[in-house]
Structures are given as structure tokens and as C-alpha cells.
């Protein structure tokens, strides 16, 4: 079995490492925060990226920011192990990922652009999807590693395709979430029981994975305990909007979703699950209803006569 290094043992990285351990791989992990659970499950925690890189031929990156990626690549270059492969499952702008891939390529280290579509619990259950892009021969040579991570992997083409697909996937999640919030709010205002609406629609042609995951949180108002906070979505919505601008593509739904994402950021909803969108829909609805009521009162015949318009 291959010896795999995992740099970044956060929400996704820890789940990836656990899956690989369960699949029988020897996994070496590094994070700036010690991870006792990883060690308890059989992982080997080391003190630095440099120490990790010396011991493995395959490195998985699960990193939170470009600055951390740059530092990690600095450490891999110090070791300079030609033939090493980096599977980057992190999310940052494609230009930054390409720049670091080029730095590694100069040292004979290949990087694959891969992204995970799914929440941490989905990766644990091996139901998350991995988007793969880059050298097809390398991807195929690492089939056992990818299968150790999850059951569903899709090769998309040249380096960068996975990053673009991730933007499309998360835009759809955000829009589906908005639609679910809008429908449950409309159901309430139309005197339909929102729980009944959810139970029926999730089994109909209108159901979706996002609706099934988020509607229960909308109904219970457990926004603080959700696995998909707004802060994870802000940069995705901004980046997918940039992609649409670069390709001159009409994206009215994404534009509306971006406006709500920006509003959520202004309202400091960073740590709330995106299911809190239902509160935002209710606020918008209440404002619209108040405006409508005010207009009706203003245009009422008694008020018109009182104001001397008749």
C-alpha cells in the first residue's frame, strides 16, 4: 500500500485521512494544530511539512488559504522529491493554484487539481464527490487513493477543470438553498404547513440533496449547528460571478444569489449555516408586505379624499 501524506487535518482533511486509514493506507499527517483523534485512529502525526514530504510519494493538500498553500509548497520544494505527486483538494482561485503547480513542476513534482463536492459528513460516509483534473495518466495511477477517499470520482480534463466545476457546484447549492427558503416561506404565508411541504417536495421531482439537507435546519432554526456556514460560501459566489463575467455569460440567478451572499456578510452571518437564508427571505417578505400595505392605505378612497385628490 502507498504511504500517503495529508497536509491540513481540518474539517475535510481529517475526514480524508480517516477514510484512507480505513482503506488500509499508511497515513502521515501534519497540521499546525495537533490532532489526537487522527493518531488514535492509527495515523502518524509529524511536526512539519518537510518531515512529511520526506516520507511519502503522494501528498494531499487540504488547506484553508493561498498563503498556507504557498508556505506548504515552499516546504515541499526544500525536500525536492522528483516524482512526488500532490493531490490538491483545497479551494482557492485557479491562478494561485496554477502558479504553485508551476513551482512544483520545476522540481519534478506534479500537482493534480482536485476538489471535493460535499459536506464533511458526506465525505465520512464516502458519498461526497471528487472532481479530478490534470494529467490523466497520474489520475489513473492513483485510482486506489481516490477510491480510498470516496466512491464517486469524476475526471474532468485539463488542470483547472475541477476548480471551475467546484464553483458551478457551490453556486447550484447556494441557489437551491435560496429556492428552498423562498418556497418554505411562501408556503407559510399561503397557509400551508412548511413541514408538510418539505415532506412532500423532498420526494417529488422538485427535491434535491441541498433541499433535503437544509430544509430541516430551516424548520428547526438550528442555524448555529449546521455544517455549511455562510463564510464558506462568500468567496465561491464572488468567484463564480467573476467566471461569468470573464465568459460574458448571463447568470441572473447567480447575480441574485451573490446579492444575498453579500447581504449575509454585511449582517455578520458568517458562522450561521446557509439555511439561515429563510430568515433573510422572511425579512424581505415582511418588508415587501409592509410596503404593499402602506401603498394600499395611501391609495384608499378615504385617504384620497382627505388629501384633496377628489
N, C-alpha and C positions, 0 to 999 in steps of 0.2 A: 504494500500500500504506500501511496505517496505521503510524504510529510508535508503538511500544509501550514503556512503561517497566516495568521489573521491579525491585521493591524487595525485596532479600533473595536473594542468589545462593548459597544453601546447597545441601543435597542435592537438594531439589526445585526450588527457584528456578533454579538453574544449568541443570538439565535442561530446564525450561520455556523459558528464554531460548534455549538451543541449538536446540530444536525450532522456535521462532519464527524464528530466524535462517535455519534450513534451509528454512523455508517462504517465505522472501523478505521478511520484515518487517525494518524498521529498528528495532533494539532498543537502548534505552538502559538501562543497569543501574546499580544502587547497592547497596553492601553496606559494612559497617564494615571488612571485610577485602577488600583489592584482589584482583581475580580476573583473572589474566593469561590463563588459558585462554579466558575469555569474550571478552576483547579479541582474542586470536589467531584466534578463530572469526568475527570481524567485528563484535562488539559494541562499543558506545560506553560506556565506564565513566566515570561522573561523580562529583563529590566530595560531593554532598549530595542528599537527597530533594527539597529546594527547587529545585535546578538541574534535576533530572529532571522534576519536575512542570511546570515552565515550558515544557517542550519537547514534551509528549505530551498526547493526549486520552484515552488508555487506560492505566491503571496496574494492574499485577498485584502483589498483596501475597503474599509467601511468607515469613512471619515466625515466629519461634520462641516469642514470648510476648506476653501482653496489654500489658505495659509498653512493648514495642517498637512495638506497634500504636498505642498512644496517642501516642507520640512521632512516629510517621510521620504520623498524622492531623494532629497539630499543624503539621507542616511543610506538608502539603497545604493546610491552611486558610490558612497565611501567603500562599501563592500565590493561593488562592481563584480557581479557574478554573471558572466555571459551565459545565455541560455535560460536564465531565470524568466518566469512569466508572472506578470501582475494582472490579476483579475480585479478591476476597479468597479465596485458595486455602489459607489458613492454618487451623489448628485451635486454637480456644480456646472457652471457654464462650459459649453463644449470647447471654446477657445482655450480655456485654462486646462482642461483635461488633455487636449491635443498638445499643448505646449509641454506638459510634463511627460507625455508619452514620447515626444521627440527627444527630450533629455535622456530618458531611459534607453531609447533605441540607440543613441550614440555609444552606450556602454554595452550593447548587445542584449539588453533586457527588453522584452516585448510586453506591451500593455494591451489588454482587451477592454473595450468599453462595454460594460455590462450594467444593467440597472435592475432593481427589484421592484415589481409592482405588487403591492400588498402590505398589509399592516404586520407588525411583529408577530402577533398571534397566528397570522396566516402562514408566515414562514415557519414557525414552530410546528404547525400542522402539516407542513410541506404542501400547502395549497397556493402559496404565493407563486408568481410567475417571474422568471428571469429572462430579460431581454439581452441577447448577446450580439455583439458586433466587433468586427476586427478580422484578423487572419483566420479564415475558416479552418485551415489545417490545424492551427493551435486549438481552436474551439473543439474540434472533433477529438483531438488528443487528450482533452481534459473532460471528456464526456462523463467519466466516473466521478469527477469532482462536482460537476454541475448536478448530476443525479443524486449525489450525496446531500446537496443543498435543498433541492425541491424536485417535485415530479414533473413540473411544466417549464420547459425552456424553449425559447424560440430564437433561431438565428435570423438576424435582420439584414445583414450585409456589411458594408464597409464601416470602419471605425467612425463612431458618431451617431449611427442609426439608433442605437439603444438609448442614448441621451435624448434624442428627438422623440422617440416613442414614449419615453417616460413623461415628457411634457404633455404629449397628447393624452396619455392615460390619466394623469392627475387633473388635467383640465376637465376631462369627462367626469371624473369623480366629483370635482367641485360643482360642476353644473348639475349632475344627478342629485347631489346633496341639496342644492338650491331648489330644484324641482320638487323633491320630497318635502322640504319645508313649506314651500308655497302651497302644495296640494293639501297637506295636513292642516294648514292654517285656513285655507279655503273651505275644507270640509267642516271645520269647527264653525265658521261663520255661516255656512249653509245648513247648519243644524244636523250635521251627520257626525256620528261618534268617530273621532280620529283613530281610536284603537281598532274599531271595526273596519275602517277604511284601510288601515295598514294590513290587517289580517287578510283582507280580500285581495288588495292590489299586489301584495308581495307574491301571490300565487298566480297572478294574471300576466298577460303579455306586457303590462307596464312595469312589472317588477324588475329589480336589478340588485346586484350584490351590494352596492352602496346603499340603496333604499333599505335592504334587509339589515345592514349593519348600523345605519344611522337613525332610522325611524324610532327604534326602541329608546334610544337616548333622547330623542326629541320628545317622546311621550313621557319619559320618566324625569326629564330635566336634569339628568346626570351629566352635565357638560364638563365637569371638572375631572371626571374619571375616564373620559374617552381616550382611545389610543391614537386619534388623529387630530391633534391640535391645529388651530389656525396658523401658528408660527411656522409649521412645516409647509404650509401651502402658499404663503405670501410670495416667496421667490419663484415658485413654479408658475403662478399665474402671471407674474411680471415677465418671466422668460418666455412663456408660450405666447404672450401678447407681442413680445419682440420678434418672435419667429414669424408670426402672422404679418407683422409689418415688413419684415425682410422679404417675404414672399408675396407681398401685396395681396394677401388672401382675406376675403370678407369673413369676419368672425363675430357677428352680433351677439351671440350667446356668451362667448368668451369675454367680450368687452363689458357686458353687463356683470358677469361673474367677477371680473377684475375690479369693477367699481365697488362691489360688495366686499371683496377681499381688502381693498384699501380702507373701506369704512370700518371693517372689523379691526384693522390695525390701529386706526385712529381712536377706536373705542377701547383699546387695550385688551382685546380679547385673545391675545397671543396664546395663552395656555388653556383656553377653552377648546373643547372638541368642536369641529366644524358643524356638528349637529346643533350648536347654539344659533345657527342660521335661522332657526324657527323664531327665535326672539327678535331677530332683526326684521324678519318678514312681518311679525305681529306689530312691531313698531311702525313699519312702513304702512301697513294696513290701517292702523289706528290713526295715523296722520292723514291718510287719504280720506278715511271716513269722516274725520273731523272737518276737513276742508269741504267735503261734499255737503255735510250738514250745515256748515256756515253759509255756503252758497245758496242752499235751499231757503234758509232763513232770510238771507238778504233779498232774494227774489220772490219771497212770499207776497201775495197781493196786499195784505195789510201793511207790510213794511214799505211796499212800493208807494201806496197812497200816502203813508205817513211821511215819506221823503219827498212828497210833492211831484211824483213822476206820473200821476194820473189825474 
